[in-house]
Amino acid sequence: MLEQIDFTTKNILNKTNHFKPQVGIILGTGLGKLVNEIKIEHEISYQEIPNFPISTVQGHNGKLIFGELNEKKVMVLQGRFHFYEGYTMQQVTFPVRIMKAMGVKTLCVSNACGGMNPSFEVGELMIIKDHINLFPTNPLIGKNFSELGPRFPDMSSAYKKEYIALSKQIAKENNIKLSEGVYAGLTGPCFETPAEYKYLWRLGADVVGMSTVPEVIVAKHSGIDVFGISIVTDLGIEGNVQTVTHEEVQHIANLQEPKMTLILKELIKRI
């Protein structure tokens, strides 16, 4: 693990003239257009990066972007990796390890998700205040390297409260409706059944998705501060469970992306 991280980091640094990012960004399904706001300095396909997985999901372009966003140096994953693609948890979260090795101190994660909270609507923007890990495994299982983080990392405040408060202020200033809730992470790739949505809501989750949680666990293990935002692209509310396709998820995410982009841009500017 340590050798892979070191080798990949050196390779990327050589390709980017030793670019030093301050903020890492992971863009989820249908949310890749934030890169249009970035003054891009370097762009690398995942296929060109040693030890990197390859994104296989529609809506994930598979590029590592380096540049400047609101006077901050950023490193952006335009397309993430999922456990359901057949990758190990260590492979799924490997880019977060690279972010840390390159100097990232803040990670912003975004995703498209299904909503169980009956007050939510399709297109709802939700700040993640906490999560429930329902994946069958954890990216930290196995030998722990003290160079990367502690054996038993604290998760009592996985999402930085100061960032949550700041994002609410930004939304208020721009008349954007912004909710707050708990994200449940499941493996996928199938969408949930009505009984599963009911179970998740009673468990304490407001939304459900197939990503994010492993990345946040590794970020916190690495000592990186985290901000998370979701776009509710479909509803699994009891008595109102909608049929859904990946194409519909992408469509709703694309419609709401400008609002999410505004919040992320302003947050990055102010941190």
C-alpha contacts under 8 A as a table, 3 or more apart, distances in Angstrom:
res1	aa1	res2	aa2	distance
1	M	4	Q	5.15
1	M	5	I	6.20
2	L	5	I	5.18
2	L	6	D	6.12
3	E	6	D	5.12
3	E	7	F	6.03
4	Q	7	F	5.16
4	Q	8	T	6.01
4	Q	51	N	6.83
5	I	8	T	5.32
5	I	9	T	5.93
5	I	94	F	7.93
5	I	97	R	6.93
5	I	98	I	6.21
5	I	101	A	7.56
6	D	9	T	5.20
6	D	10	K	6.16
6	D	101	A	7.85
7	F	10	K	5.34
7	F	11	N	6.23
7	F	50	P	7.88
8	T	11	N	5.04
8	T	12	I	6.25
8	T	49	I	6.92
8	T	50	P	5.70
8	T	51	N	6.68
8	T	98	I	7.44
9	T	12	I	5.21
9	T	13	L	6.09
9	T	98	I	6.01
9	T	101	A	6.74
9	T	102	M	6.77
10	K	13	L	5.04
10	K	14	N	6.14
11	N	14	N	5.25
11	N	15	K	6.37
11	N	49	I	7.45
11	N	50	P	7.64
12	I	15	K	4.99
12	I	16	T	6.12
12	I	18	H	7.82
12	I	49	I	7.23
13	L	16	T	5.13
13	L	17	N	5.90
13	L	18	H	4.29
13	L	19	F	6.24
13	L	102	M	8.00
14	N	17	N	5.48
14	N	18	H	6.06
15	K	18	H	7.60
16	T	19	F	5.41
16	T	41	E	7.98
16	T	42	H	6.05
16	T	66	F	7.91
19	F	66	F	7.63
20	K	73	K	7.02
20	K	102	M	6.15
20	K	103	G	6.21
20	K	104	V	7.87
21	P	24	G	7.18
21	P	66	F	7.65
21	P	72	K	7.91
21	P	73	K	4.73
21	P	74	V	4.97
21	P	75	M	5.74
21	P	99	M	7.94
21	P	102	M	6.70
21	P	103	G	6.03
21	P	104	V	5.57
22	Q	72	K	6.66
22	Q	73	K	5.34
22	Q	74	V	5.91
22	Q	75	M	7.79
22	Q	103	G	6.32
22	Q	104	V	4.63
22	Q	105	K	5.82
22	Q	106	T	6.82
23	V	72	K	7.25
23	V	73	K	6.47
23	V	74	V	4.82
23	V	75	M	6.33
23	V	104	V	5.24
23	V	105	K	6.13
23	V	106	T	4.90
23	V	107	L	5.87
23	V	108	C	7.56
23	V	268	I	7.70
24	G	74	V	5.74
24	G	75	M	4.83
24	G	76	V	5.80
24	G	77	L	7.93
24	G	99	M	6.55
24	G	104	V	5.97
24	G	105	K	7.75
24	G	106	T	6.13
24	G	107	L	4.61
24	G	108	C	6.18
25	I	74	V	7.25
25	I	75	M	6.25
25	I	76	V	4.64
25	I	77	L	6.17
25	I	107	L	5.73
25	I	108	C	4.74
25	I	109	V	5.89
26	I	76	V	5.93
26	I	77	L	4.83
26	I	78	Q	6.66
26	I	79	G	7.11
26	I	80	R	6.67
26	I	107	L	7.73
26	I	108	C	6.34
26	I	109	V	4.85
26	I	110	S	6.24
27	L	31	L	5.58
27	L	32	G	5.67
27	L	76	V	7.45
27	L	77	L	6.11
27	L	78	Q	5.47
27	L	79	G	5.81
27	L	80	R	6.89
27	L	109	V	6.48
27	L	110	S	5.39
27	L	111	N	6.84
28	G	31	L	5.38
28	G	32	G	7.00
28	G	60	H	7.18
28	G	78	Q	7.72
28	G	79	G	6.13
28	G	80	R	6.53
28	G	109	V	7.75
28	G	110	S	5.42
28	G	111	N	4.40
28	G	112	A	6.46
29	T	32	G	7.42
29	T	58	Q	7.85
29	T	59	G	5.30
29	T	60	H	6.20
29	T	79	G	7.36
29	T	111	N	6.29
29	T	112	A	5.97
29	T	249	V	7.79
29	T	250	Q	6.21
29	T	253	A	7.25
30	G	33	K	7.95
30	G	59	G	5.23
30	G	60	H	7.33
30	G	112	A	7.77
30	G	249	V	7.77
30	G	250	Q	4.75
30	G	251	H	7.32
30	G	253	A	5.36
30	G	254	N	5.53
30	G	257	E	7.94
31	L	34	L	6.95
31	L	59	G	7.94
31	L	110	S	7.70
31	L	111	N	7.61
31	L	253	A	6.43
31	L	254	N	6.48
31	L	257	E	6.08
32	G	35	V	6.47
32	G	59	G	7.72
32	G	60	H	7.25
32	G	61	N	7.57
32	G	78	Q	5.60
32	G	79	G	7.15
33	K	36	N	5.55
33	K	37	E	7.80
33	K	257	E	7.76
34	L	37	E	5.56
34	L	38	I	7.19
34	L	261	T	5.93
35	V	38	I	5.12
35	V	40	I	7.92
35	V	65	I	7.63
35	V	76	V	7.84
35	V	78	Q	7.79
36	N	39	K	7.99
37	E	69	L	6.91
38	I	67	G	6.12
38	I	68	E	5.63
38	I	69	L	5.03
39	K	67	G	5.32
39	K	68	E	5.05
39	K	69	L	6.48
40	I	43	E	7.26
40	I	65	I	6.91
40	I	66	F	5.89
40	I	67	G	4.24
40	I	68	E	6.57
41	E	65	I	7.90
41	E	66	F	5.71
41	E	67	G	4.79
41	E	68	E	7.73
42	H	65	I	6.04
42	H	66	F	5.01
42	H	67	G	6.62
43	E	63	K	6.76
43	E	64	L	5.78
43	E	65	I	4.67
43	E	66	F	6.24
44	I	48	E	6.66
44	I	49	I	7.55
44	I	63	K	5.65
44	I	64	L	5.11
44	I	65	I	6.56
45	S	48	E	5.47
45	S	49	I	7.14
45	S	62	G	6.16
45	S	63	K	4.50
45	S	64	L	6.19
46	Y	49	I	5.32
46	Y	52	F	6.21
46	Y	53	P	7.02
46	Y	54	I	6.00
46	Y	55	S	7.84
46	Y	62	G	5.66
46	Y	63	K	5.55
46	Y	64	L	6.64
47	Q	50	P	7.71
47	Q	52	F	7.31
47	Q	53	P	7.82
47	Q	54	I	6.48
49	I	52	F	5.61
52	F	91	Q	7.53
52	F	94	F	7.35
52	F	95	P	7.41
53	P	81	F	7.31
53	P	87	Y	7.81
53	P	91	Q	6.62
53	P	92	V	7.59
54	I	62	G	6.81
54	I	81	F	7.54
55	S	60	H	6.49
55	S	61	N	7.33
55	S	62	G	5.43
55	S	79	G	6.55
55	S	80	R	6.45
55	S	81	F	5.76
56	T	60	H	7.48
56	T	85	E	7.27
57	V	60	H	5.74
58	Q	61	N	7.74
59	G	79	G	7.38
59	G	250	Q	7.03
60	H	78	Q	6.33
60	H	79	G	3.90
60	H	80	R	6.68
61	N	78	Q	5.79
61	N	79	G	5.35
62	G	77	L	7.41
62	G	78	Q	5.71
62	G	79	G	5.01
62	G	80	R	7.39
63	K	77	L	6.25
63	K	78	Q	5.18
63	K	79	G	6.83
64	L	75	M	7.12
64	L	76	V	5.72
64	L	77	L	5.03
64	L	78	Q	6.18
65	I	74	V	7.98
65	I	75	M	5.74
65	I	76	V	4.92
65	I	77	L	6.56
65	I	78	Q	7.16
66	F	73	K	7.52
66	F	74	V	5.85
66	F	75	M	4.77
66	F	76	V	6.43
67	G	73	K	5.82
67	G	74	V	5.56
67	G	75	M	6.87
68	E	71	E	5.87
68	E	72	K	5.40
68	E	73	K	4.68
68	E	74	V	5.78
69	L	72	K	5.28
69	L	73	K	6.55
69	L	74	V	6.58
69	L	265	K	7.07
69	L	268	I	7.66
69	L	269	K	7.73
70	N	265	K	6.76
70	N	266	E	7.78
70	N	268	I	7.02
70	N	269	K	5.24
71	E	269	K	6.92
72	K	268	I	7.12
72	K	269	K	6.95
75	M	99	M	7.49
77	L	80	R	6.37
80	R	92	V	7.82
81	F	85	E	7.42
81	F	87	Y	7.78
81	F	92	V	5.15
81	F	93	T	7.84
81	F	211	S	7.98
82	H	85	E	5.49
82	H	86	G	7.65
82	H	87	Y	6.89
82	H	92	V	5.96
82	H	210	M	7.12
82	H	211	S	6.14
83	F	86	G	5.75
83	F	87	Y	5.35
83	F	88	T	6.35
83	F	89	M	6.39
83	F	92	V	6.51
83	F	187	T	6.26
83	F	210	M	7.98
83	F	211	S	7.78
84	Y	87	Y	7.15
84	Y	187	T	5.83
84	Y	188	G	6.04
84	Y	189	P	5.84
87	Y	90	Q	7.95
87	Y	91	Q	5.83
87	Y	92	V	6.21
88	T	91	Q	5.13
88	T	92	V	6.23
89	M	92	V	4.99
89	M	93	T	6.22
89	M	137	T	7.63
89	M	138	N	6.70
89	M	139	P	4.72
89	M	214	P	7.11
90	Q	93	T	5.33
90	Q	94	F	5.80
90	Q	139	P	5.40
90	Q	140	L	7.85
91	Q	94	F	5.01
92	V	95	P	7.49
92	V	214	P	7.65
92	V	215	E	7.63
93	T	96	V	5.48
93	T	97	R	6.88
93	T	139	P	7.22
93	T	214	P	6.54
93	T	215	E	5.37
93	T	218	V	6.74
94	F	97	R	5.15
94	F	98	I	6.52
95	P	98	I	4.95
95	P	99	M	6.18
96	V	99	M	4.93
96	V	100	K	6.33
96	V	215	E	6.63
96	V	218	V	6.87
96	V	219	A	6.37
97	R	100	K	5.22
97	R	101	A	6.27
97	R	218	V	7.44
97	R	219	A	7.68
97	R	222	S	7.51
98	I	101	A	4.96
98	I	102	M	6.14
99	M	102	M	5.18
99	M	103	G	6.43
99	M	104	V	5.34
100	K	103	G	5.21
100	K	104	V	5.05
100	K	105	K	7.07
100	K	219	A	7.92
100	K	222	S	6.80
100	K	224	I	7.36
101	A	104	V	7.45
104	V	107	L	7.33
104	V	224	I	7.28
105	K	223	G	7.69
105	K	224	I	5.05
105	K	225	D	6.32
106	T	224	I	5.51
106	T	225	D	4.76
106	T	226	V	5.89
106	T	227	F	7.77
107	L	219	A	7.41
107	L	224	I	6.61
107	L	225	D	6.12
107	L	226	V	4.87
107	L	227	F	6.30
108	C	226	V	5.92
108	C	227	F	4.79
108	C	228	G	5.77
108	C	229	I	7.94
108	C	264	L	7.86
109	V	212	T	6.81
109	V	226	V	7.56
109	V	227	F	6.32
109	V	228	G	4.80
109	V	229	I	6.44
110	S	212	T	7.60
110	S	228	G	5.82
110	S	229	I	4.95
110	S	230	S	5.61
110	S	231	I	7.96
111	N	209	G	7.71
111	N	211	S	7.54
111	N	212	T	7.25
111	N	229	I	6.74
111	N	230	S	4.92
111	N	231	I	6.38
112	A	209	G	7.08
112	A	230	S	5.63
112	A	231	I	4.87
112	A	232	V	6.00
112	A	233	T	6.09
112	A	249	V	7.08
112	A	253	A	6.49
113	C	207	V	6.22
113	C	208	V	5.54
113	C	209	G	4.85
113	C	210	M	7.99
113	C	230	S	6.47
113	C	231	I	6.11
113	C	232	V	5.00
113	C	233	T	5.84
113	C	234	D	7.05
114	G	207	V	5.40
114	G	208	V	5.25
114	G	209	G	6.51
114	G	232	V	5.46
114	G	233	T	5.96
114	G	234	D	4.89
114	G	235	L	5.41
114	G	236	G	6.39
115	G	120	F	6.66
115	G	121	E	7.87
115	G	122	V	7.98
115	G	206	D	6.02
115	G	207	V	4.30
115	G	208	V	6.52
115	G	232	V	5.75
115	G	233	T	7.69
115	G	234	D	6.31
115	G	235	L	4.77
115	G	236	G	5.68
115	G	237	I	6.86
116	M	120	F	7.57
116	M	197	Y	6.35
116	M	198	K	7.59
116	M	200	L	7.66
116	M	201	W	5.76
116	M	205	A	7.44
116	M	206	D	5.30
116	M	207	V	5.61
116	M	208	V	7.80
116	M	235	L	6.26
116	M	236	G	4.99
116	M	237	I	4.58
116	M	238	E	7.39
117	N	120	F	5.53
117	N	201	W	6.93
117	N	205	A	7.93
117	N	206	D	4.93
117	N	207	V	7.08
117	N	237	I	6.46
118	P	237	I	5.75
118	P	238	E	7.84
120	F	124	E	6.26
120	F	232	V	7.93
121	E	124	E	5.48
121	E	232	V	7.31
121	E	235	L	7.32
122	V	232	V	5.58
122	V	233	T	5.36
122	V	234	D	5.55
122	V	235	L	6.57
122	V	252	I	7.71
123	G	231	I	6.01
123	G	232	V	5.18
123	G	233	T	5.59
123	G	234	D	7.89
123	G	252	I	6.28
123	G	253	A	7.30
123	G	255	L	7.90
123	G	256	Q	6.20
124	E	177	K	7.67
124	E	178	L	7.30
124	E	179	S	7.40
124	E	231	I	5.75
124	E	232	V	5.09
124	E	233	T	7.66
125	L	177	K	7.04
125	L	178	L	5.30
125	L	179	S	6.13
125	L	229	I	7.14
125	L	230	S	5.85
125	L	231	I	4.81
125	L	232	V	6.45
125	L	260	M	7.39
126	M	178	L	5.75
126	M	179	S	4.52
126	M	180	E	5.02
126	M	181	G	6.49
126	M	229	I	5.72
126	M	230	S	5.10
126	M	231	I	6.34
126	M	232	V	7.48
127	I	164	I	6.94
127	I	178	L	7.09
127	I	179	S	6.12
127	I	180	E	4.63
127	I	181	G	6.37
127	I	228	G	5.98
127	I	229	I	4.52
127	I	230	S	6.33
128	I	131	H	7.30
128	I	159	Y	7.21
128	I	180	E	6.02
128	I	181	G	5.41
128	I	182	V	5.78
128	I	183	Y	6.33
128	I	227	F	7.53
128	I	228	G	5.12
128	I	229	I	5.61
128	I	230	S	7.00
129	K	159	Y	5.92
129	K	161	K	7.85
129	K	164	I	7.37
129	K	180	E	6.33
129	K	181	G	5.58
129	K	182	V	5.89
129	K	228	G	7.76
130	D	157	S	7.69
130	D	158	A	6.62
130	D	159	Y	6.51
130	D	181	G	6.98
130	D	182	V	4.92
130	D	183	Y	6.47
131	H	182	V	5.14
131	H	183	Y	4.57
131	H	184	A	5.56
131	H	185	G	7.37
131	H	205	A	7.65
131	H	213	V	6.95
132	I	182	V	7.32
132	I	183	Y	6.30
132	I	184	A	4.66
132	I	185	G	6.28
132	I	205	A	7.27
132	I	213	V	7.81
133	N	184	A	6.22
133	N	185	G	5.36
133	N	186	L	7.40
133	N	213	V	6.40
134	L	184	A	6.76
134	L	185	G	5.46
134	L	186	L	5.29
134	L	187	T	7.80
135	F	138	N	7.14
135	F	185	G	6.34
135	F	186	L	5.20
135	F	187	T	5.71
136	P	187	T	7.82
137	T	141	I	7.47
138	N	141	I	5.61
138	N	214	P	6.94
139	P	214	P	6.21
139	P	217	I	7.51
139	P	218	V	6.96
140	L	143	K	7.97
140	L	144	N	7.19
140	L	218	V	7.29
141	I	144	N	7.86
144	N	148	L	7.86
144	N	149	G	7.66
144	N	150	P	7.38
144	N	151	R	5.75
145	F	148	L	5.50
145	F	149	G	6.66
145	F	150	P	7.73
145	F	151	R	7.86
146	S	149	G	5.09
146	S	150	P	5.74
146	S	151	R	7.27
148	L	221	H	7.29
148	L	222	S	5.75
149	G	153	P	7.44
149	G	221	H	5.13
149	G	222	S	5.20
149	G	223	G	7.27
150	P	153	P	5.53
150	P	221	H	6.62
153	P	220	K	7.22
153	P	221	H	5.57
154	D	157	S	7.71
154	D	220	K	7.86
155	M	158	A	5.06
155	M	217	I	7.89
155	M	220	K	7.38
157	S	160	K	6.46
157	S	161	K	7.57
158	A	216	V	7.23
158	A	217	I	7.75
158	A	220	K	6.61
158	A	225	D	7.94
158	A	226	V	6.86
159	Y	163	Y	7.91
159	Y	164	I	7.72
159	Y	225	D	7.10
159	Y	226	V	5.05
159	Y	227	F	5.58
159	Y	228	G	7.01
160	K	163	Y	5.48
160	K	164	I	6.57
160	K	225	D	6.12
160	K	226	V	5.73
160	K	227	F	6.28
161	K	164	I	5.03
161	K	165	A	6.27
162	E	165	A	5.21
162	E	166	L	6.13
163	Y	166	L	4.98
163	Y	167	S	6.05
163	Y	227	F	6.24
163	Y	267	L	7.42
163	Y	271	I	7.87
164	I	167	S	5.22
164	I	168	K	6.35
164	I	227	F	7.13
165	A	168	K	5.23
165	A	169	Q	6.41
166	L	169	Q	5.10
166	L	170	I	6.29
166	L	267	L	6.86
167	S	170	I	5.01
167	S	171	A	6.15
167	S	263	I	6.43
167	S	267	L	6.27
168	K	171	A	5.10
168	K	172	K	6.16
168	K	178	L	6.88
169	Q	172	K	5.10
169	Q	173	E	6.20
170	I	173	E	5.15
170	I	174	N	6.36
170	I	263	I	6.37
170	I	266	E	7.00
170	I	267	L	7.49
171	A	174	N	5.20
171	A	175	N	5.92
171	A	176	I	4.77
171	A	177	K	6.70
171	A	178	L	6.44
171	A	263	I	6.69
172	K	175	N	5.10
172	K	176	I	6.17
172	K	177	K	7.64
173	E	176	I	7.86
176	I	259	K	7.23
181	G	205	A	7.39
181	G	206	D	5.66
181	G	207	V	7.54
182	V	204	G	7.20
182	V	205	A	4.94
182	V	206	D	5.20
182	V	207	V	6.48
183	Y	205	A	5.74
183	Y	206	D	6.20
183	Y	207	V	5.03
183	Y	208	V	5.57
183	Y	209	G	7.26
184	A	200	L	7.49
184	A	205	A	5.73
184	A	206	D	7.69
184	A	207	V	6.20
184	A	208	V	4.63
184	A	209	G	6.38
184	A	213	V	7.93
185	G	208	V	5.96
185	G	209	G	5.29
185	G	210	M	5.49
185	G	211	S	6.18
185	G	212	T	7.24
185	G	213	V	5.89
186	L	208	V	7.19
186	L	209	G	6.15
186	L	210	M	5.07
186	L	211	S	7.45
187	T	210	M	5.33
187	T	211	S	7.67
188	G	191	F	6.50
188	G	209	G	7.91
188	G	210	M	5.64
189	P	210	M	7.34
191	F	244	V	7.76
192	E	195	A	7.98
192	E	196	E	5.72
192	E	197	Y	6.23
192	E	236	G	7.97
193	T	196	E	5.07
193	T	197	Y	6.30
194	P	197	Y	5.15
194	P	198	K	6.21
194	P	236	G	6.74
194	P	238	E	7.09
194	P	241	V	6.24
195	A	198	K	5.04
195	A	199	Y	6.11
196	E	199	Y	4.92
196	E	200	L	6.09
197	Y	200	L	5.14
197	Y	201	W	6.18
197	Y	236	G	5.65
197	Y	237	I	7.03
197	Y	238	E	7.32
198	K	201	W	5.28
198	K	202	R	6.29
198	K	236	G	7.93
198	K	237	I	7.46
198	K	238	E	6.07
199	Y	202	R	5.25
199	Y	203	L	6.05
200	L	203	L	4.86
200	L	204	G	6.51
200	L	205	A	5.60
200	L	206	D	7.88
200	L	208	V	7.87
201	W	204	G	5.38
201	W	205	A	5.10
201	W	206	D	6.18
202	R	205	A	7.32
205	A	208	V	7.19
207	V	232	V	7.51
209	G	212	T	7.93
211	S	214	P	6.94
211	S	215	E	7.73
212	T	215	E	5.26
212	T	216	V	6.17
213	V	216	V	5.17
213	V	217	I	6.20
214	P	217	I	5.13
214	P	218	V	6.37
215	E	218	V	5.34
215	E	219	A	6.11
216	V	219	A	4.92
216	V	220	K	6.09
216	V	226	V	6.94
217	I	220	K	5.31
217	I	221	H	6.13
218	V	221	H	4.86
218	V	222	S	6.07
219	A	222	S	5.02
219	A	223	G	6.30
219	A	224	I	5.05
219	A	225	D	7.23
219	A	226	V	7.26
220	K	223	G	5.00
220	K	224	I	5.41
220	K	225	D	6.76
220	K	226	V	7.55
221	H	224	I	7.62
229	I	260	M	7.77
231	I	253	A	6.37
231	I	256	Q	7.33
232	V	235	L	7.44
232	V	253	A	7.93
233	T	248	E	7.67
233	T	249	V	5.22
233	T	250	Q	7.93
233	T	252	I	5.45
233	T	253	A	6.30
234	D	242	Q	6.98
234	D	244	V	6.81
234	D	249	V	6.94
235	L	240	N	7.25
235	L	241	V	5.97
235	L	242	Q	5.97
236	G	240	N	6.39
236	G	241	V	4.30
236	G	242	Q	6.37
237	I	240	N	5.07
237	I	241	V	5.51
238	E	241	V	6.40
244	V	248	E	6.53
244	V	249	V	7.35
245	T	248	E	5.25
245	T	249	V	6.43
246	H	249	V	5.01
246	H	250	Q	6.28
247	E	250	Q	5.13
247	E	251	H	6.22
248	E	251	H	4.96
248	E	252	I	6.30
249	V	252	I	5.46
249	V	253	A	6.16
250	Q	253	A	5.09
250	Q	254	N	6.06
251	H	254	N	5.20
251	H	255	L	6.40
252	I	255	L	5.11
252	I	256	Q	6.41
253	A	256	Q	5.36
253	A	257	E	5.80
254	N	257	E	5.11
254	N	258	P	7.94
255	L	258	P	7.33
256	Q	259	K	5.83
256	Q	260	M	6.76
257	E	260	M	5.09
257	E	261	T	5.95
258	P	261	T	4.99
258	P	262	L	6.18
259	K	262	L	5.15
259	K	263	I	6.41
260	M	263	I	5.23
260	M	264	L	6.21
261	T	264	L	5.15
261	T	265	K	5.99
262	L	265	K	5.19
262	L	266	E	6.19
263	I	266	E	5.33
263	I	267	L	5.98
264	L	267	L	5.06
264	L	268	I	6.05
265	K	268	I	5.31
265	K	269	K	6.22
266	E	269	K	4.97
266	E	270	R	6.28
267	L	270	R	5.25
267	L	271	I	6.21
268	I	271	I	5.51
